[in-house]
Amino acid sequence: DAILDRVRGAGITIRDVKTQDPDLEDVFLSLTSGR
């Protein structure tokens, strides 16, 4: 919420915010990427 408040405070209009759960491929790539 704090990030969205700062964005709105900067005068930027947000029309839609979407979150996405990782799928198994995302998890595998994250675990094997070495980051």
mmCIF file of the N, C-alpha and C atoms, coordinates in Angstrom:
data_MODEL
# 
_entry.id   MODEL 
# 
loop_
_atom_site.group_PDB 
_atom_site.id 
_atom_site.type_symbol 
_atom_site.label_atom_id 
_atom_site.label_alt_id 
_atom_site.label_comp_id 
_atom_site.label_asym_id 
_atom_site.label_entity_id 
_atom_site.label_seq_id 
_atom_site.pdbx_PDB_ins_code 
_atom_site.Cartn_x 
_atom_site.Cartn_y 
_atom_site.Cartn_z 
_atom_site.occupancy 
_atom_site.B_iso_or_equiv 
_atom_site.pdbx_formal_charge 
_atom_site.auth_seq_id 
_atom_site.auth_comp_id 
_atom_site.auth_asym_id 
_atom_site.auth_atom_id 
_atom_site.pdbx_PDB_model_num 
ATOM 1   N N  . ASP A 1 1  ? 0.815  -1.193  0.000   1.00 0.00 ? 1  ASP A N  1 
ATOM 2   C CA . ASP A 1 1  ? 0.000  0.000   0.000   1.00 0.00 ? 1  ASP A CA 1 
ATOM 3   C C  . ASP A 1 1  ? 0.858  1.256   0.000   1.00 0.00 ? 1  ASP A C  1 
ATOM 4   N N  . ALA A 1 2  ? 1.996  1.218   0.682   1.00 0.00 ? 2  ALA A N  1 
ATOM 5   C CA . ALA A 1 2  ? 2.856  2.400   0.752   1.00 0.00 ? 2  ALA A CA 1 
ATOM 6   C C  . ALA A 1 2  ? 3.384  2.780   -0.626  1.00 0.00 ? 2  ALA A C  1 
ATOM 7   N N  . ILE A 1 3  ? 3.719  1.799   -1.428  1.00 0.00 ? 3  ILE A N  1 
ATOM 8   C CA . ILE A 1 3  ? 4.222  2.086   -2.773  1.00 0.00 ? 3  ILE A CA 1 
ATOM 9   C C  . ILE A 1 3  ? 3.128  2.731   -3.616  1.00 0.00 ? 3  ILE A C  1 
ATOM 10  N N  . LEU A 1 4  ? 1.923  2.180   -3.537  1.00 0.00 ? 4  LEU A N  1 
ATOM 11  C CA . LEU A 1 4  ? 0.818  2.757   -4.302  1.00 0.00 ? 4  LEU A CA 1 
ATOM 12  C C  . LEU A 1 4  ? 0.516  4.172   -3.842  1.00 0.00 ? 4  LEU A C  1 
ATOM 13  N N  . ASP A 1 5  ? 0.601  4.423   -2.542  1.00 0.00 ? 5  ASP A N  1 
ATOM 14  C CA . ASP A 1 5  ? 0.381  5.775   -2.021  1.00 0.00 ? 5  ASP A CA 1 
ATOM 15  C C  . ASP A 1 5  ? 1.417  6.751   -2.575  1.00 0.00 ? 5  ASP A C  1 
ATOM 16  N N  . ARG A 1 6  ? 2.674  6.325   -2.663  1.00 0.00 ? 6  ARG A N  1 
ATOM 17  C CA . ARG A 1 6  ? 3.728  7.200   -3.197  1.00 0.00 ? 6  ARG A CA 1 
ATOM 18  C C  . ARG A 1 6  ? 3.521  7.472   -4.679  1.00 0.00 ? 6  ARG A C  1 
ATOM 19  N N  . VAL A 1 7  ? 3.091  6.448   -5.407  1.00 0.00 ? 7  VAL A N  1 
ATOM 20  C CA . VAL A 1 7  ? 2.827  6.627   -6.837  1.00 0.00 ? 7  VAL A CA 1 
ATOM 21  C C  . VAL A 1 7  ? 1.679  7.609   -7.031  1.00 0.00 ? 7  VAL A C  1 
ATOM 22  N N  . ARG A 1 8  ? 0.614  7.423   -6.275  1.00 0.00 ? 8  ARG A N  1 
ATOM 23  C CA . ARG A 1 8  ? -0.525 8.351   -6.371  1.00 0.00 ? 8  ARG A CA 1 
ATOM 24  C C  . ARG A 1 8  ? -0.113 9.751   -5.951  1.00 0.00 ? 8  ARG A C  1 
ATOM 25  N N  . GLY A 1 9  ? 0.728  9.860   -4.924  1.00 0.00 ? 9  GLY A N  1 
ATOM 26  C CA . GLY A 1 9  ? 1.207  11.154  -4.462  1.00 0.00 ? 9  GLY A CA 1 
ATOM 27  C C  . GLY A 1 9  ? 2.034  11.879  -5.510  1.00 0.00 ? 9  GLY A C  1 
ATOM 28  N N  . ALA A 1 10 ? 2.658  11.113  -6.405  1.00 0.00 ? 10 ALA A N  1 
ATOM 29  C CA . ALA A 1 10 ? 3.450  11.704  -7.485  1.00 0.00 ? 10 ALA A CA 1 
ATOM 30  C C  . ALA A 1 10 ? 2.569  12.137  -8.652  1.00 0.00 ? 10 ALA A C  1 
ATOM 31  N N  . GLY A 1 11 ? 1.257  11.936  -8.510  1.00 0.00 ? 11 GLY A N  1 
ATOM 32  C CA . GLY A 1 11 ? 0.332  12.358  -9.555  1.00 0.00 ? 11 GLY A CA 1 
ATOM 33  C C  . GLY A 1 11 ? 0.127  11.353  -10.662 1.00 0.00 ? 11 GLY A C  1 
ATOM 34  N N  . ILE A 1 12 ? 0.541  10.112  -10.434 1.00 0.00 ? 12 ILE A N  1 
ATOM 35  C CA . ILE A 1 12 ? 0.373  9.068   -11.440 1.00 0.00 ? 12 ILE A CA 1 
ATOM 36  C C  . ILE A 1 12 ? -0.941 8.342   -11.165 1.00 0.00 ? 12 ILE A C  1 
ATOM 37  N N  . THR A 1 13 ? -1.758 8.208   -12.193 1.00 0.00 ? 13 THR A N  1 
ATOM 38  C CA . THR A 1 13 ? -3.040 7.526   -12.056 1.00 0.00 ? 13 THR A CA 1 
ATOM 39  C C  . THR A 1 13 ? -2.863 6.042   -12.333 1.00 0.00 ? 13 THR A C  1 
ATOM 40  N N  . ILE A 1 14 ? -3.397 5.224   -11.450 1.00 0.00 ? 14 ILE A N  1 
ATOM 41  C CA . ILE A 1 14 ? -3.347 3.770   -11.610 1.00 0.00 ? 14 ILE A CA 1 
ATOM 42  C C  . ILE A 1 14 ? -4.756 3.297   -11.942 1.00 0.00 ? 14 ILE A C  1 
ATOM 43  N N  . ARG A 1 15 ? -4.882 2.592   -13.058 1.00 0.00 ? 15 ARG A N  1 
ATOM 44  C CA . ARG A 1 15 ? -6.198 2.091   -13.449 1.00 0.00 ? 15 ARG A CA 1 
ATOM 45  C C  . ARG A 1 15 ? -6.429 0.671   -12.973 1.00 0.00 ? 15 ARG A C  1 
ATOM 46  N N  . ASP A 1 16 ? -5.379 -0.149  -12.918 1.00 0.00 ? 16 ASP A N  1 
ATOM 47  C CA . ASP A 1 16 ? -5.567 -1.547  -12.549 1.00 0.00 ? 16 ASP A CA 1 
ATOM 48  C C  . ASP A 1 16 ? -4.271 -2.093  -11.965 1.00 0.00 ? 16 ASP A C  1 
ATOM 49  N N  . VAL A 1 17 ? -4.398 -2.880  -10.910 1.00 0.00 ? 17 VAL A N  1 
ATOM 50  C CA . VAL A 1 17 ? -3.254 -3.558  -10.307 1.00 0.00 ? 17 VAL A CA 1 
ATOM 51  C C  . VAL A 1 17 ? -3.577 -5.045  -10.288 1.00 0.00 ? 17 VAL A C  1 
ATOM 52  N N  . LYS A 1 18 ? -2.643 -5.849  -10.768 1.00 0.00 ? 18 LYS A N  1 
ATOM 53  C CA . LYS A 1 18 ? -2.876 -7.286  -10.859 1.00 0.00 ? 18 LYS A CA 1 
ATOM 54  C C  . LYS A 1 18 ? -1.690 -8.022  -10.238 1.00 0.00 ? 18 LYS A C  1 
ATOM 55  N N  . THR A 1 19 ? -1.979 -9.023  -9.462  1.00 0.00 ? 19 THR A N  1 
ATOM 56  C CA . THR A 1 19 ? -0.929 -9.890  -8.939  1.00 0.00 ? 19 THR A CA 1 
ATOM 57  C C  . THR A 1 19 ? -1.070 -11.259 -9.591  1.00 0.00 ? 19 THR A C  1 
ATOM 58  N N  . GLN A 1 20 ? 0.041  -11.953 -9.672  1.00 0.00 ? 20 GLN A N  1 
ATOM 59  C CA . GLN A 1 20 ? 0.025  -13.258 -10.319 1.00 0.00 ? 20 GLN A CA 1 
ATOM 60  C C  . GLN A 1 20 ? 0.829  -14.229 -9.476  1.00 0.00 ? 20 GLN A C  1 
ATOM 61  N N  . ASP A 1 21 ? 0.219  -15.371 -9.158  1.00 0.00 ? 21 ASP A N  1 
ATOM 62  C CA . ASP A 1 21 ? 0.923  -16.411 -8.420  1.00 0.00 ? 21 ASP A CA 1 
ATOM 63  C C  . ASP A 1 21 ? 1.883  -17.129 -9.363  1.00 0.00 ? 21 ASP A C  1 
ATOM 64  N N  . PRO A 1 22 ? 3.055  -17.493 -8.860  1.00 0.00 ? 22 PRO A N  1 
ATOM 65  C CA . PRO A 1 22 ? 4.006  -18.207 -9.721  1.00 0.00 ? 22 PRO A CA 1 
ATOM 66  C C  . PRO A 1 22 ? 3.506  -19.611 -10.035 1.00 0.00 ? 22 PRO A C  1 
ATOM 67  N N  . ASP A 1 23 ? 3.832  -20.099 -11.223 1.00 0.00 ? 23 ASP A N  1 
ATOM 68  C CA . ASP A 1 23 ? 3.522  -21.486 -11.542 1.00 0.00 ? 23 ASP A CA 1 
ATOM 69  C C  . ASP A 1 23 ? 4.792  -22.319 -11.325 1.00 0.00 ? 23 ASP A C  1 
ATOM 70  N N  . LEU A 1 24 ? 4.700  -23.604 -11.558 1.00 0.00 ? 24 LEU A N  1 
ATOM 71  C CA . LEU A 1 24 ? 5.846  -24.482 -11.295 1.00 0.00 ? 24 LEU A CA 1 
ATOM 72  C C  . LEU A 1 24 ? 7.067  -24.102 -12.132 1.00 0.00 ? 24 LEU A C  1 
ATOM 73  N N  . GLU A 1 25 ? 6.853  -23.653 -13.351 1.00 0.00 ? 25 GLU A N  1 
ATOM 74  C CA . GLU A 1 25 ? 7.978  -23.238 -14.186 1.00 0.00 ? 25 GLU A CA 1 
ATOM 75  C C  . GLU A 1 25 ? 8.693  -22.041 -13.570 1.00 0.00 ? 25 GLU A C  1 
ATOM 76  N N  . ASP A 1 26 ? 7.934  -21.063 -13.071 1.00 0.00 ? 26 ASP A N  1 
ATOM 77  C CA . ASP A 1 26 ? 8.535  -19.896 -12.421 1.00 0.00 ? 26 ASP A CA 1 
ATOM 78  C C  . ASP A 1 26 ? 9.364  -20.310 -11.212 1.00 0.00 ? 26 ASP A C  1 
ATOM 79  N N  . VAL A 1 27 ? 8.835  -21.221 -10.409 1.00 0.00 ? 27 VAL A N  1 
ATOM 80  C CA . VAL A 1 27 ? 9.550  -21.685 -9.217  1.00 0.00 ? 27 VAL A CA 1 
ATOM 81  C C  . VAL A 1 27 ? 10.830 -22.401 -9.627  1.00 0.00 ? 27 VAL A C  1 
ATOM 82  N N  . PHE A 1 28 ? 10.753 -23.286 -10.613 1.00 0.00 ? 28 PHE A N  1 
ATOM 83  C CA . PHE A 1 28 ? 11.921 -24.019 -11.077 1.00 0.00 ? 28 PHE A CA 1 
ATOM 84  C C  . PHE A 1 28 ? 12.995 -23.067 -11.593 1.00 0.00 ? 28 PHE A C  1 
ATOM 85  N N  . LEU A 1 29 ? 12.599 -22.109 -12.415 1.00 0.00 ? 29 LEU A N  1 
ATOM 86  C CA . LEU A 1 29 ? 13.572 -21.162 -12.963 1.00 0.00 ? 29 LEU A CA 1 
ATOM 87  C C  . LEU A 1 29 ? 14.202 -20.318 -11.862 1.00 0.00 ? 29 LEU A C  1 
ATOM 88  N N  . SER A 1 30 ? 13.421 -19.962 -10.872 1.00 0.00 ? 30 SER A N  1 
ATOM 89  C CA . SER A 1 30 ? 13.951 -19.182 -9.752  1.00 0.00 ? 30 SER A CA 1 
ATOM 90  C C  . SER A 1 30 ? 14.970 -19.997 -8.957  1.00 0.00 ? 30 SER A C  1 
ATOM 91  N N  . LEU A 1 31 ? 14.674 -21.264 -8.741  1.00 0.00 ? 31 LEU A N  1 
ATOM 92  C CA . LEU A 1 31 ? 15.571 -22.114 -7.955  1.00 0.00 ? 31 LEU A CA 1 
ATOM 93  C C  . LEU A 1 31 ? 16.853 -22.461 -8.706  1.00 0.00 ? 31 LEU A C  1 
ATOM 94  N N  . THR A 1 32 ? 16.788 -22.519 -10.023 1.00 0.00 ? 32 THR A N  1 
ATOM 95  C CA . THR A 1 32 ? 17.952 -22.955 -10.800 1.00 0.00 ? 32 THR A CA 1 
ATOM 96  C C  . THR A 1 32 ? 18.706 -21.810 -11.468 1.00 0.00 ? 32 THR A C  1 
ATOM 97  N N  . SER A 1 33 ? 18.250 -20.580 -11.288 1.00 0.00 ? 33 SER A N  1 
ATOM 98  C CA . SER A 1 33 ? 18.882 -19.462 -11.985 1.00 0.00 ? 33 SER A CA 1 
ATOM 99  C C  . SER A 1 33 ? 20.186 -19.016 -11.331 1.00 0.00 ? 33 SER A C  1 
ATOM 100 N N  . GLY A 1 34 ? 20.425 -19.406 -10.087 1.00 0.00 ? 34 GLY A N  1 
ATOM 101 C CA . GLY A 1 34 ? 21.654 -19.016 -9.414  1.00 0.00 ? 34 GLY A CA 1 
ATOM 102 C C  . GLY A 1 34 ? 21.632 -17.616 -8.850  1.00 0.00 ? 34 GLY A C  1 
ATOM 103 N N  . ARG A 1 35 ? 20.471 -16.998 -8.771  1.00 0.00 ? 35 ARG A N  1 
ATOM 104 C CA . ARG A 1 35 ? 20.374 -15.648 -8.206  1.00 0.00 ? 35 ARG A CA 1 
ATOM 105 C C  . ARG A 1 35 ? 20.223 -15.697 -6.725  1.00 0.00 ? 35 ARG A C  1 
# 
